[in-house]
Amino acid sequence: MTIRRFLNAALIAGVALFLVAASASASIITYNSGTSPAVTNITMQATELNGNVVFPDFNPALGTLTSVLITLEGDIQGTIGLTNGDNASHTATGTTSVQYSGGALISFTSSFSTGSQTIGAFGSYNSGTLTGTNTGSDTVTSGLGPYIGAGGSWDLLVTTVSGISVLGGGGFIGASQTTDADAIGTVTYTYTPAGTVPEPATLSLIGGALLGLGVLGRKKLFRQ
């Protein structure tokens, strides 16, 4: 083994052991509506939504923030009415969709559907209460300043756009909807705890590994 190869091997081993030690020191903390401090959600109300989900700041006393995982759940409920404007029966499906936007970070759609329904001549169909749910998320790893503060909070603007579509019916089916929606947030902060340093056992492991590589390299160098 040449000196250059030995030094490269030792460097790679040292970096790998350091990364293992660093990853072991990462911690997480999660806030939702059931924690203290709690996330303030948007309660179920008629669409369209245009309001804020309020998240607790990351407390810098805990350590150094490295990433923020934001999750938004959108639950919807409502009814769909279908009417047949023809003198013959038609089969159709009505679907209500609610497009959620969480600022510029999160976008997803929640929906509910009547399923396939056959409606007689000049008849109508009313669904009763239907429900749907979906989630979206985003992880932020840069520009973390707005998420940090002692005892403060930050807002995520949540808006919705809802609509209804009809599949089938030959163009004779009319549709109507009522729709309520909510927005439920969760945030998970990943951070390095304040004052974190490699544990003595980890430092011993790194030192021992490098020492071992040194002895091995020395033996091989003397053999050449």
PyMOL commands that place a pseudoatom at each C-alpha (Angstrom):
pseudoatom trace, name=CA, resn=MET, resi=1, chain=A, elem=C, hetatm=0, pos=[0.000, 0.000, 0.000]
pseudoatom trace, name=CA, resn=THR, resi=2, chain=A, elem=C, hetatm=0, pos=[1.400, 3.441, -0.941]
pseudoatom trace, name=CA, resn=ILE, resi=3, chain=A, elem=C, hetatm=0, pos=[1.389, 6.314, 1.559]
pseudoatom trace, name=CA, resn=ARG, resi=4, chain=A, elem=C, hetatm=0, pos=[-1.180, 8.167, -0.577]
pseudoatom trace, name=CA, resn=ARG, resi=5, chain=A, elem=C, hetatm=0, pos=[-3.577, 5.194, -0.603]
pseudoatom trace, name=CA, resn=PHE, resi=6, chain=A, elem=C, hetatm=0, pos=[-3.163, 4.682, 3.114]
pseudoatom trace, name=CA, resn=LEU, resi=7, chain=A, elem=C, hetatm=0, pos=[-3.922, 8.341, 3.892]
pseudoatom trace, name=CA, resn=ASN, resi=8, chain=A, elem=C, hetatm=0, pos=[-6.969, 8.269, 1.612]
pseudoatom trace, name=CA, resn=ALA, resi=9, chain=A, elem=C, hetatm=0, pos=[-8.291, 5.148, 3.345]
pseudoatom trace, name=CA, resn=ALA, resi=10, chain=A, elem=C, hetatm=0, pos=[-7.738, 6.693, 6.764]
pseudoatom trace, name=CA, resn=LEU, resi=11, chain=A, elem=C, hetatm=0, pos=[-9.493, 9.911, 5.717]
pseudoatom trace, name=CA, resn=ILE, resi=12, chain=A, elem=C, hetatm=0, pos=[-12.519, 8.049, 4.321]
pseudoatom trace, name=CA, resn=ALA, resi=13, chain=A, elem=C, hetatm=0, pos=[-12.827, 5.933, 7.473]
pseudoatom trace, name=CA, resn=GLY, resi=14, chain=A, elem=C, hetatm=0, pos=[-12.578, 8.989, 9.711]
pseudoatom trace, name=CA, resn=VAL, resi=15, chain=A, elem=C, hetatm=0, pos=[-15.246, 10.881, 7.763]
pseudoatom trace, name=CA, resn=ALA, resi=16, chain=A, elem=C, hetatm=0, pos=[-17.578, 7.883, 7.801]
pseudoatom trace, name=CA, resn=LEU, resi=17, chain=A, elem=C, hetatm=0, pos=[-17.253, 7.474, 11.548]
pseudoatom trace, name=CA, resn=PHE, resi=18, chain=A, elem=C, hetatm=0, pos=[-17.800, 11.213, 12.065]
pseudoatom trace, name=CA, resn=LEU, resi=19, chain=A, elem=C, hetatm=0, pos=[-20.992, 11.127, 9.981]
pseudoatom trace, name=CA, resn=VAL, resi=20, chain=A, elem=C, hetatm=0, pos=[-22.291, 8.195, 12.001]
pseudoatom trace, name=CA, resn=ALA, resi=21, chain=A, elem=C, hetatm=0, pos=[-21.629, 10.110, 15.207]
pseudoatom trace, name=CA, resn=ALA, resi=22, chain=A, elem=C, hetatm=0, pos=[-23.281, 13.266, 13.835]
pseudoatom trace, name=CA, resn=SER, resi=23, chain=A, elem=C, hetatm=0, pos=[-26.402, 11.466, 12.601]
pseudoatom trace, name=CA, resn=ALA, resi=24, chain=A, elem=C, hetatm=0, pos=[-26.840, 9.801, 15.971]
pseudoatom trace, name=CA, resn=SER, resi=25, chain=A, elem=C, hetatm=0, pos=[-27.051, 13.249, 17.622]
pseudoatom trace, name=CA, resn=ALA, resi=26, chain=A, elem=C, hetatm=0, pos=[-30.038, 14.526, 15.583]
pseudoatom trace, name=CA, resn=SER, resi=27, chain=A, elem=C, hetatm=0, pos=[-33.321, 15.005, 17.448]
pseudoatom trace, name=CA, resn=ILE, resi=28, chain=A, elem=C, hetatm=0, pos=[-36.904, 15.752, 16.381]
pseudoatom trace, name=CA, resn=ILE, resi=29, chain=A, elem=C, hetatm=0, pos=[-39.885, 17.482, 17.948]
pseudoatom trace, name=CA, resn=THR, resi=30, chain=A, elem=C, hetatm=0, pos=[-43.424, 17.483, 16.534]
pseudoatom trace, name=CA, resn=TYR, resi=31, chain=A, elem=C, hetatm=0, pos=[-46.298, 19.903, 17.117]
pseudoatom trace, name=CA, resn=ASN, resi=32, chain=A, elem=C, hetatm=0, pos=[-49.966, 19.358, 16.271]
pseudoatom trace, name=CA, resn=SER, resi=33, chain=A, elem=C, hetatm=0, pos=[-53.345, 20.277, 17.757]
pseudoatom trace, name=CA, resn=GLY, resi=34, chain=A, elem=C, hetatm=0, pos=[-52.777, 17.980, 20.742]
pseudoatom trace, name=CA, resn=THR, resi=35, chain=A, elem=C, hetatm=0, pos=[-49.391, 19.306, 21.855]
pseudoatom trace, name=CA, resn=SER, resi=36, chain=A, elem=C, hetatm=0, pos=[-48.344, 22.232, 24.011]
pseudoatom trace, name=CA, resn=PRO, resi=37, chain=A, elem=C, hetatm=0, pos=[-47.761, 24.600, 22.354]
pseudoatom trace, name=CA, resn=ALA, resi=38, chain=A, elem=C, hetatm=0, pos=[-50.444, 23.542, 19.894]
pseudoatom trace, name=CA, resn=VAL, resi=39, chain=A, elem=C, hetatm=0, pos=[-51.070, 24.111, 16.208]
pseudoatom trace, name=CA, resn=THR, resi=40, chain=A, elem=C, hetatm=0, pos=[-54.143, 26.269, 15.519]
pseudoatom trace, name=CA, resn=ASN, resi=41, chain=A, elem=C, hetatm=0, pos=[-56.125, 24.699, 12.673]
pseudoatom trace, name=CA, resn=ILE, resi=42, chain=A, elem=C, hetatm=0, pos=[-58.905, 25.895, 10.376]
pseudoatom trace, name=CA, resn=THR, resi=43, chain=A, elem=C, hetatm=0, pos=[-62.143, 24.296, 11.559]
pseudoatom trace, name=CA, resn=MET, resi=44, chain=A, elem=C, hetatm=0, pos=[-64.757, 22.777, 9.260]
pseudoatom trace, name=CA, resn=GLN, resi=45, chain=A, elem=C, hetatm=0, pos=[-66.565, 25.534, 7.366]
pseudoatom trace, name=CA, resn=ALA, resi=46, chain=A, elem=C, hetatm=0, pos=[-68.151, 26.278, 4.001]
pseudoatom trace, name=CA, resn=THR, resi=47, chain=A, elem=C, hetatm=0, pos=[-65.706, 26.574, 1.116]
pseudoatom trace, name=CA, resn=GLU, resi=48, chain=A, elem=C, hetatm=0, pos=[-63.814, 28.451, 0.028]
pseudoatom trace, name=CA, resn=LEU, resi=49, chain=A, elem=C, hetatm=0, pos=[-61.158, 28.503, 2.755]
pseudoatom trace, name=CA, resn=ASN, resi=50, chain=A, elem=C, hetatm=0, pos=[-58.895, 31.535, 2.999]
pseudoatom trace, name=CA, resn=GLY, resi=51, chain=A, elem=C, hetatm=0, pos=[-57.150, 31.576, 6.356]
pseudoatom trace, name=CA, resn=ASN, resi=52, chain=A, elem=C, hetatm=0, pos=[-54.076, 30.604, 8.341]
pseudoatom trace, name=CA, resn=VAL, resi=53, chain=A, elem=C, hetatm=0, pos=[-52.968, 27.455, 10.087]
pseudoatom trace, name=CA, resn=VAL, resi=54, chain=A, elem=C, hetatm=0, pos=[-50.733, 28.737, 12.898]
pseudoatom trace, name=CA, resn=PHE, resi=55, chain=A, elem=C, hetatm=0, pos=[-47.668, 26.722, 13.914]
pseudoatom trace, name=CA, resn=PRO, resi=56, chain=A, elem=C, hetatm=0, pos=[-45.470, 27.157, 17.024]
pseudoatom trace, name=CA, resn=ASP, resi=57, chain=A, elem=C, hetatm=0, pos=[-41.946, 28.385, 16.312]
pseudoatom trace, name=CA, resn=PHE, resi=58, chain=A, elem=C, hetatm=0, pos=[-38.939, 26.184, 16.870]
pseudoatom trace, name=CA, resn=ASN, resi=59, chain=A, elem=C, hetatm=0, pos=[-37.369, 27.178, 20.184]
pseudoatom trace, name=CA, resn=PRO, resi=60, chain=A, elem=C, hetatm=0, pos=[-33.684, 27.945, 19.508]
pseudoatom trace, name=CA, resn=ALA, resi=61, chain=A, elem=C, hetatm=0, pos=[-32.848, 26.991, 23.093]
pseudoatom trace, name=CA, resn=LEU, resi=62, chain=A, elem=C, hetatm=0, pos=[-33.283, 23.369, 21.979]
pseudoatom trace, name=CA, resn=GLY, resi=63, chain=A, elem=C, hetatm=0, pos=[-30.393, 23.572, 19.522]
pseudoatom trace, name=CA, resn=THR, resi=64, chain=A, elem=C, hetatm=0, pos=[-29.704, 24.206, 15.843]
pseudoatom trace, name=CA, resn=LEU, resi=65, chain=A, elem=C, hetatm=0, pos=[-32.623, 23.693, 13.444]
pseudoatom trace, name=CA, resn=THR, resi=66, chain=A, elem=C, hetatm=0, pos=[-31.713, 21.644, 10.346]
pseudoatom trace, name=CA, resn=SER, resi=67, chain=A, elem=C, hetatm=0, pos=[-35.048, 20.911, 8.613]
pseudoatom trace, name=CA, resn=VAL, resi=68, chain=A, elem=C, hetatm=0, pos=[-38.787, 21.550, 8.867]
pseudoatom trace, name=CA, resn=LEU, resi=69, chain=A, elem=C, hetatm=0, pos=[-41.397, 18.993, 7.749]
pseudoatom trace, name=CA, resn=ILE, resi=70, chain=A, elem=C, hetatm=0, pos=[-44.818, 20.603, 7.255]
pseudoatom trace, name=CA, resn=THR, resi=71, chain=A, elem=C, hetatm=0, pos=[-47.877, 18.376, 6.774]
pseudoatom trace, name=CA, resn=LEU, resi=72, chain=A, elem=C, hetatm=0, pos=[-51.367, 19.603, 5.928]
pseudoatom trace, name=CA, resn=GLU, resi=73, chain=A, elem=C, hetatm=0, pos=[-54.501, 17.443, 6.065]
pseudoatom trace, name=CA, resn=GLY, resi=74, chain=A, elem=C, hetatm=0, pos=[-57.620, 18.515, 4.204]
pseudoatom trace, name=CA, resn=ASP, resi=75, chain=A, elem=C, hetatm=0, pos=[-60.949, 16.945, 5.239]
pseudoatom trace, name=CA, resn=ILE, resi=76, chain=A, elem=C, hetatm=0, pos=[-64.077, 17.738, 3.255]
pseudoatom trace, name=CA, resn=GLN, resi=77, chain=A, elem=C, hetatm=0, pos=[-67.750, 16.871, 3.557]
pseudoatom trace, name=CA, resn=GLY, resi=78, chain=A, elem=C, hetatm=0, pos=[-70.889, 17.778, 1.674]
pseudoatom trace, name=CA, resn=THR, resi=79, chain=A, elem=C, hetatm=0, pos=[-73.595, 16.672, -0.736]
pseudoatom trace, name=CA, resn=ILE, resi=80, chain=A, elem=C, hetatm=0, pos=[-74.026, 16.236, -4.467]
pseudoatom trace, name=CA, resn=GLY, resi=81, chain=A, elem=C, hetatm=0, pos=[-77.297, 16.591, -6.349]
pseudoatom trace, name=CA, resn=LEU, resi=82, chain=A, elem=C, hetatm=0, pos=[-77.760, 15.211, -9.874]
pseudoatom trace, name=CA, resn=THR, resi=83, chain=A, elem=C, hetatm=0, pos=[-80.727, 15.944, -12.174]
pseudoatom trace, name=CA, resn=ASN, resi=84, chain=A, elem=C, hetatm=0, pos=[-81.629, 14.272, -15.450]
pseudoatom trace, name=CA, resn=GLY, resi=85, chain=A, elem=C, hetatm=0, pos=[-83.000, 16.656, -18.074]
pseudoatom trace, name=CA, resn=ASP, resi=86, chain=A, elem=C, hetatm=0, pos=[-83.856, 13.944, -20.603]
pseudoatom trace, name=CA, resn=ASN, resi=87, chain=A, elem=C, hetatm=0, pos=[-86.916, 11.733, -21.165]
pseudoatom trace, name=CA, resn=ALA, resi=88, chain=A, elem=C, hetatm=0, pos=[-84.726, 8.614, -20.924]
pseudoatom trace, name=CA, resn=SER, resi=89, chain=A, elem=C, hetatm=0, pos=[-82.691, 7.177, -18.061]
pseudoatom trace, name=CA, resn=HIS, resi=90, chain=A, elem=C, hetatm=0, pos=[-78.985, 7.982, -17.804]
pseudoatom trace, name=CA, resn=THR, resi=91, chain=A, elem=C, hetatm=0, pos=[-76.135, 6.744, -15.649]
pseudoatom trace, name=CA, resn=ALA, resi=92, chain=A, elem=C, hetatm=0, pos=[-73.623, 9.232, -14.306]
pseudoatom trace, name=CA, resn=THR, resi=93, chain=A, elem=C, hetatm=0, pos=[-71.124, 9.900, -11.527]
pseudoatom trace, name=CA, resn=GLY, resi=94, chain=A, elem=C, hetatm=0, pos=[-70.762, 13.227, -9.756]
pseudoatom trace, name=CA, resn=THR, resi=95, chain=A, elem=C, hetatm=0, pos=[-67.469, 14.163, -8.090]
pseudoatom trace, name=CA, resn=THR, resi=96, chain=A, elem=C, hetatm=0, pos=[-66.666, 17.142, -5.871]
pseudoatom trace, name=CA, resn=SER, resi=97, chain=A, elem=C, hetatm=0, pos=[-62.988, 18.138, -5.742]
pseudoatom trace, name=CA, resn=VAL, resi=98, chain=A, elem=C, hetatm=0, pos=[-61.337, 20.660, -3.446]
pseudoatom trace, name=CA, resn=GLN, resi=99, chain=A, elem=C, hetatm=0, pos=[-57.898, 21.899, -4.435]
pseudoatom trace, name=CA, resn=TYR, resi=100, chain=A, elem=C, hetatm=0, pos=[-55.817, 22.875, -1.382]
pseudoatom trace, name=CA, resn=SER, resi=101, chain=A, elem=C, hetatm=0, pos=[-52.892, 25.286, -1.440]
pseudoatom trace, name=CA, resn=GLY, resi=102, chain=A, elem=C, hetatm=0, pos=[-50.683, 25.740, 1.614]
pseudoatom trace, name=CA, resn=GLY, resi=103, chain=A, elem=C, hetatm=0, pos=[-48.799, 28.888, 0.692]
pseudoatom trace, name=CA, resn=ALA, resi=104, chain=A, elem=C, hetatm=0, pos=[-46.252, 28.124, -2.005]
pseudoatom trace, name=CA, resn=LEU, resi=105, chain=A, elem=C, hetatm=0, pos=[-45.199, 24.891, -0.290]
pseudoatom trace, name=CA, resn=ILE, resi=106, chain=A, elem=C, hetatm=0, pos=[-48.075, 22.406, -0.426]
pseudoatom trace, name=CA, resn=SER, resi=107, chain=A, elem=C, hetatm=0, pos=[-50.719, 21.527, -3.005]
pseudoatom trace, name=CA, resn=PHE, resi=108, chain=A, elem=C, hetatm=0, pos=[-53.129, 18.576, -3.104]
pseudoatom trace, name=CA, resn=THR, resi=109, chain=A, elem=C, hetatm=0, pos=[-56.758, 17.665, -3.817]
pseudoatom trace, name=CA, resn=SER, resi=110, chain=A, elem=C, hetatm=0, pos=[-59.427, 16.115, -1.576]
pseudoatom trace, name=CA, resn=SER, resi=111, chain=A, elem=C, hetatm=0, pos=[-62.566, 14.717, -3.199]
pseudoatom trace, name=CA, resn=PHE, resi=112, chain=A, elem=C, hetatm=0, pos=[-65.762, 12.728, -2.720]
pseudoatom trace, name=CA, resn=SER, resi=113, chain=A, elem=C, hetatm=0, pos=[-68.028, 11.051, -5.266]
pseudoatom trace, name=CA, resn=THR, resi=114, chain=A, elem=C, hetatm=0, pos=[-71.544, 9.711, -5.715]
pseudoatom trace, name=CA, resn=GLY, resi=115, chain=A, elem=C, hetatm=0, pos=[-70.334, 6.604, -7.447]
pseudoatom trace, name=CA, resn=SER, resi=116, chain=A, elem=C, hetatm=0, pos=[-72.219, 5.433, -10.522]
pseudoatom trace, name=CA, resn=GLN, resi=117, chain=A, elem=C, hetatm=0, pos=[-75.926, 6.385, -10.299]
pseudoatom trace, name=CA, resn=THR, resi=118, chain=A, elem=C, hetatm=0, pos=[-78.767, 5.654, -12.744]
pseudoatom trace, name=CA, resn=ILE, resi=119, chain=A, elem=C, hetatm=0, pos=[-81.313, 8.449, -12.852]
pseudoatom trace, name=CA, resn=GLY, resi=120, chain=A, elem=C, hetatm=0, pos=[-84.716, 8.007, -14.464]
pseudoatom trace, name=CA, resn=ALA, resi=121, chain=A, elem=C, hetatm=0, pos=[-86.318, 10.328, -17.018]
pseudoatom trace, name=CA, resn=PHE, resi=122, chain=A, elem=C, hetatm=0, pos=[-86.475, 13.881, -15.623]
pseudoatom trace, name=CA, resn=GLY, resi=123, chain=A, elem=C, hetatm=0, pos=[-85.499, 12.411, -12.246]
pseudoatom trace, name=CA, resn=SER, resi=124, chain=A, elem=C, hetatm=0, pos=[-83.009, 13.497, -9.635]
pseudoatom trace, name=CA, resn=TYR, resi=125, chain=A, elem=C, hetatm=0, pos=[-80.533, 12.032, -7.185]
pseudoatom trace, name=CA, resn=ASN, resi=126, chain=A, elem=C, hetatm=0, pos=[-79.372, 13.459, -3.829]
pseudoatom trace, name=CA, resn=SER, resi=127, chain=A, elem=C, hetatm=0, pos=[-76.342, 11.885, -2.238]
pseudoatom trace, name=CA, resn=GLY, resi=128, chain=A, elem=C, hetatm=0, pos=[-76.696, 12.660, 1.434]
pseudoatom trace, name=CA, resn=THR, resi=129, chain=A, elem=C, hetatm=0, pos=[-73.488, 13.517, 3.313]
pseudoatom trace, name=CA, resn=LEU, resi=130, chain=A, elem=C, hetatm=0, pos=[-70.265, 12.406, 1.629]
pseudoatom trace, name=CA, resn=THR, resi=131, chain=A, elem=C, hetatm=0, pos=[-66.718, 12.797, 2.920]
pseudoatom trace, name=CA, resn=GLY, resi=132, chain=A, elem=C, hetatm=0, pos=[-63.176, 12.840, 1.617]
pseudoatom trace, name=CA, resn=THR, resi=133, chain=A, elem=C, hetatm=0, pos=[-59.663, 13.481, 2.894]
pseudoatom trace, name=CA, resn=ASN, resi=134, chain=A, elem=C, hetatm=0, pos=[-56.110, 13.847, 1.651]
pseudoatom trace, name=CA, resn=THR, resi=135, chain=A, elem=C, hetatm=0, pos=[-52.749, 15.190, 2.819]
pseudoatom trace, name=CA, resn=GLY, resi=136, chain=A, elem=C, hetatm=0, pos=[-49.802, 17.066, 1.404]
pseudoatom trace, name=CA, resn=SER, resi=137, chain=A, elem=C, hetatm=0, pos=[-46.379, 17.824, 2.839]
pseudoatom trace, name=CA, resn=ASP, resi=138, chain=A, elem=C, hetatm=0, pos=[-43.124, 19.622, 2.180]
pseudoatom trace, name=CA, resn=THR, resi=139, chain=A, elem=C, hetatm=0, pos=[-39.685, 19.582, 3.782]
pseudoatom trace, name=CA, resn=VAL, resi=140, chain=A, elem=C, hetatm=0, pos=[-37.757, 22.837, 4.117]
pseudoatom trace, name=CA, resn=THR, resi=141, chain=A, elem=C, hetatm=0, pos=[-33.983, 22.648, 4.587]
pseudoatom trace, name=CA, resn=SER, resi=142, chain=A, elem=C, hetatm=0, pos=[-32.840, 26.204, 3.801]
pseudoatom trace, name=CA, resn=GLY, resi=143, chain=A, elem=C, hetatm=0, pos=[-33.956, 29.682, 4.797]
pseudoatom trace, name=CA, resn=LEU, resi=144, chain=A, elem=C, hetatm=0, pos=[-35.097, 28.386, 8.190]
pseudoatom trace, name=CA, resn=GLY, resi=145, chain=A, elem=C, hetatm=0, pos=[-35.101, 31.738, 9.968]
pseudoatom trace, name=CA, resn=PRO, resi=146, chain=A, elem=C, hetatm=0, pos=[-38.892, 32.323, 9.720]
pseudoatom trace, name=CA, resn=TYR, resi=147, chain=A, elem=C, hetatm=0, pos=[-39.537, 29.086, 11.651]
pseudoatom trace, name=CA, resn=ILE, resi=148, chain=A, elem=C, hetatm=0, pos=[-37.361, 29.989, 14.662]
pseudoatom trace, name=CA, resn=GLY, resi=149, chain=A, elem=C, hetatm=0, pos=[-38.394, 31.980, 17.714]
pseudoatom trace, name=CA, resn=ALA, resi=150, chain=A, elem=C, hetatm=0, pos=[-38.796, 31.668, 21.468]
pseudoatom trace, name=CA, resn=GLY, resi=151, chain=A, elem=C, hetatm=0, pos=[-42.509, 31.360, 22.214]
pseudoatom trace, name=CA, resn=GLY, resi=152, chain=A, elem=C, hetatm=0, pos=[-43.630, 32.783, 18.867]
pseudoatom trace, name=CA, resn=SER, resi=153, chain=A, elem=C, hetatm=0, pos=[-45.498, 31.340, 15.886]
pseudoatom trace, name=CA, resn=TRP, resi=154, chain=A, elem=C, hetatm=0, pos=[-45.646, 31.428, 12.107]
pseudoatom trace, name=CA, resn=ASP, resi=155, chain=A, elem=C, hetatm=0, pos=[-48.607, 31.235, 9.702]
pseudoatom trace, name=CA, resn=LEU, resi=156, chain=A, elem=C, hetatm=0, pos=[-49.294, 29.039, 6.689]
pseudoatom trace, name=CA, resn=LEU, resi=157, chain=A, elem=C, hetatm=0, pos=[-51.945, 30.583, 4.441]
pseudoatom trace, name=CA, resn=VAL, resi=158, chain=A, elem=C, hetatm=0, pos=[-54.401, 27.890, 3.322]
pseudoatom trace, name=CA, resn=THR, resi=159, chain=A, elem=C, hetatm=0, pos=[-56.802, 28.473, 0.422]
pseudoatom trace, name=CA, resn=THR, resi=160, chain=A, elem=C, hetatm=0, pos=[-59.148, 26.184, -1.474]
pseudoatom trace, name=CA, resn=VAL, resi=161, chain=A, elem=C, hetatm=0, pos=[-60.839, 26.087, -4.861]
pseudoatom trace, name=CA, resn=SER, resi=162, chain=A, elem=C, hetatm=0, pos=[-63.749, 23.655, -5.140]
pseudoatom trace, name=CA, resn=GLY, resi=163, chain=A, elem=C, hetatm=0, pos=[-65.733, 22.369, -8.096]
pseudoatom trace, name=CA, resn=ILE, resi=164, chain=A, elem=C, hetatm=0, pos=[-67.938, 19.577, -9.326]
pseudoatom trace, name=CA, resn=SER, resi=165, chain=A, elem=C, hetatm=0, pos=[-67.684, 17.345, -12.378]
pseudoatom trace, name=CA, resn=VAL, resi=166, chain=A, elem=C, hetatm=0, pos=[-70.030, 14.828, -14.007]
pseudoatom trace, name=CA, resn=LEU, resi=167, chain=A, elem=C, hetatm=0, pos=[-68.900, 11.725, -15.848]
pseudoatom trace, name=CA, resn=GLY, resi=168, chain=A, elem=C, hetatm=0, pos=[-71.510, 10.118, -18.110]
pseudoatom trace, name=CA, resn=GLY, resi=169, chain=A, elem=C, hetatm=0, pos=[-75.104, 11.075, -18.749]
pseudoatom trace, name=CA, resn=GLY, resi=170, chain=A, elem=C, hetatm=0, pos=[-74.661, 12.186, -22.321]
pseudoatom trace, name=CA, resn=GLY, resi=171, chain=A, elem=C, hetatm=0, pos=[-74.728, 15.860, -21.368]
pseudoatom trace, name=CA, resn=PHE, resi=172, chain=A, elem=C, hetatm=0, pos=[-78.241, 15.615, -19.882]
pseudoatom trace, name=CA, resn=ILE, resi=173, chain=A, elem=C, hetatm=0, pos=[-77.141, 15.524, -16.219]
pseudoatom trace, name=CA, resn=GLY, resi=174, chain=A, elem=C, hetatm=0, pos=[-76.999, 18.717, -14.175]
pseudoatom trace, name=CA, resn=ALA, resi=175, chain=A, elem=C, hetatm=0, pos=[-75.138, 18.847, -10.877]
pseudoatom trace, name=CA, resn=SER, resi=176, chain=A, elem=C, hetatm=0, pos=[-75.021, 20.871, -7.672]
pseudoatom trace, name=CA, resn=GLN, resi=177, chain=A, elem=C, hetatm=0, pos=[-72.942, 20.618, -4.497]
pseudoatom trace, name=CA, resn=THR, resi=178, chain=A, elem=C, hetatm=0, pos=[-72.542, 21.807, -0.938]
pseudoatom trace, name=CA, resn=THR, resi=179, chain=A, elem=C, hetatm=0, pos=[-69.025, 21.587, 0.457]
pseudoatom trace, name=CA, resn=ASP, resi=180, chain=A, elem=C, hetatm=0, pos=[-67.388, 22.190, 3.830]
pseudoatom trace, name=CA, resn=ALA, resi=181, chain=A, elem=C, hetatm=0, pos=[-63.654, 21.869, 4.452]
pseudoatom trace, name=CA, resn=ASP, resi=182, chain=A, elem=C, hetatm=0, pos=[-61.065, 22.101, 7.197]
pseudoatom trace, name=CA, resn=ALA, resi=183, chain=A, elem=C, hetatm=0, pos=[-57.261, 22.261, 7.322]
pseudoatom trace, name=CA, resn=ILE, resi=184, chain=A, elem=C, hetatm=0, pos=[-55.208, 20.446, 9.975]
pseudoatom trace, name=CA, resn=GLY, resi=185, chain=A, elem=C, hetatm=0, pos=[-51.483, 21.036, 10.315]
pseudoatom trace, name=CA, resn=THR, resi=186, chain=A, elem=C, hetatm=0, pos=[-48.516, 19.189, 11.805]
pseudoatom trace, name=CA, resn=VAL, resi=187, chain=A, elem=C, hetatm=0, pos=[-44.914, 20.390, 11.900]
pseudoatom trace, name=CA, resn=THR, resi=188, chain=A, elem=C, hetatm=0, pos=[-41.833, 18.334, 12.713]
pseudoatom trace, name=CA, resn=TYR, resi=189, chain=A, elem=C, hetatm=0, pos=[-38.558, 20.065, 13.485]
pseudoatom trace, name=CA, resn=THR, resi=190, chain=A, elem=C, hetatm=0, pos=[-35.277, 18.191, 13.093]
pseudoatom trace, name=CA, resn=TYR, resi=191, chain=A, elem=C, hetatm=0, pos=[-32.389, 19.730, 14.996]
pseudoatom trace, name=CA, resn=THR, resi=192, chain=A, elem=C, hetatm=0, pos=[-29.014, 19.208, 16.565]
pseudoatom trace, name=CA, resn=PRO, resi=193, chain=A, elem=C, hetatm=0, pos=[-29.395, 19.556, 20.350]
pseudoatom trace, name=CA, resn=ALA, resi=194, chain=A, elem=C, hetatm=0, pos=[-27.599, 22.465, 21.976]
pseudoatom trace, name=CA, resn=GLY, resi=195, chain=A, elem=C, hetatm=0, pos=[-24.112, 21.597, 23.170]
pseudoatom trace, name=CA, resn=THR, resi=196, chain=A, elem=C, hetatm=0, pos=[-23.997, 18.309, 21.277]
pseudoatom trace, name=CA, resn=VAL, resi=197, chain=A, elem=C, hetatm=0, pos=[-20.494, 16.871, 20.890]
pseudoatom trace, name=CA, resn=PRO, resi=198, chain=A, elem=C, hetatm=0, pos=[-19.457, 13.317, 20.014]
pseudoatom trace, name=CA, resn=GLU, resi=199, chain=A, elem=C, hetatm=0, pos=[-19.713, 11.099, 23.077]
pseudoatom trace, name=CA, resn=PRO, resi=200, chain=A, elem=C, hetatm=0, pos=[-16.449, 9.866, 24.656]
pseudoatom trace, name=CA, resn=ALA, resi=201, chain=A, elem=C, hetatm=0, pos=[-17.190, 6.364, 23.447]
pseudoatom trace, name=CA, resn=THR, resi=202, chain=A, elem=C, hetatm=0, pos=[-17.619, 7.665, 19.895]
pseudoatom trace, name=CA, resn=LEU, resi=203, chain=A, elem=C, hetatm=0, pos=[-14.374, 9.629, 20.069]
pseudoatom trace, name=CA, resn=SER, resi=204, chain=A, elem=C, hetatm=0, pos=[-12.613, 6.514, 21.356]
pseudoatom trace, name=CA, resn=LEU, resi=205, chain=A, elem=C, hetatm=0, pos=[-14.089, 4.506, 18.477]
pseudoatom trace, name=CA, resn=ILE, resi=206, chain=A, elem=C, hetatm=0, pos=[-12.852, 7.012, 15.911]
pseudoatom trace, name=CA, resn=GLY, resi=207, chain=A, elem=C, hetatm=0, pos=[-9.422, 7.246, 17.503]
pseudoatom trace, name=CA, resn=GLY, resi=208, chain=A, elem=C, hetatm=0, pos=[-9.129, 3.481, 17.780]
pseudoatom trace, name=CA, resn=ALA, resi=209, chain=A, elem=C, hetatm=0, pos=[-10.118, 2.953, 14.180]
pseudoatom trace, name=CA, resn=LEU, resi=210, chain=A, elem=C, hetatm=0, pos=[-7.603, 5.500, 12.902]
pseudoatom trace, name=CA, resn=LEU, resi=211, chain=A, elem=C, hetatm=0, pos=[-4.892, 4.052, 15.151]
pseudoatom trace, name=CA, resn=GLY, resi=212, chain=A, elem=C, hetatm=0, pos=[-5.642, 0.612, 13.818]
pseudoatom trace, name=CA, resn=LEU, resi=213, chain=A, elem=C, hetatm=0, pos=[-5.404, 1.847, 10.250]
pseudoatom trace, name=CA, resn=GLY, resi=214, chain=A, elem=C, hetatm=0, pos=[-2.081, 3.499, 11.135]
pseudoatom trace, name=CA, resn=VAL, resi=215, chain=A, elem=C, hetatm=0, pos=[-0.605, 0.288, 12.489]
pseudoatom trace, name=CA, resn=LEU, resi=216, chain=A, elem=C, hetatm=0, pos=[-1.874, -1.702, 9.514]
pseudoatom trace, name=CA, resn=GLY, resi=217, chain=A, elem=C, hetatm=0, pos=[-0.536, 0.859, 7.064]
pseudoatom trace, name=CA, resn=ARG, resi=218, chain=A, elem=C, hetatm=0, pos=[2.836, 0.962, 8.843]
pseudoatom trace, name=CA, resn=LYS, resi=219, chain=A, elem=C, hetatm=0, pos=[3.192, -2.825, 8.586]
pseudoatom trace, name=CA, resn=LYS, resi=220, chain=A, elem=C, hetatm=0, pos=[2.345, -2.823, 4.886]
pseudoatom trace, name=CA, resn=LEU, resi=221, chain=A, elem=C, hetatm=0, pos=[4.698, 0.056, 4.183]
pseudoatom trace, name=CA, resn=PHE, resi=222, chain=A, elem=C, hetatm=0, pos=[7.586, -1.766, 5.883]
pseudoatom trace, name=CA, resn=ARG, resi=223, chain=A, elem=C, hetatm=0, pos=[6.844, -4.905, 3.862]
pseudoatom trace, name=CA, resn=GLN, resi=224, chain=A, elem=C, hetatm=0, pos=[7.218, -3.050, 0.579]
for i in range(1, 224): cmd.bond("trace and resi %d" % i, "trace and resi %d" % (i + 1))
show_as sticks, trace
zoom trace
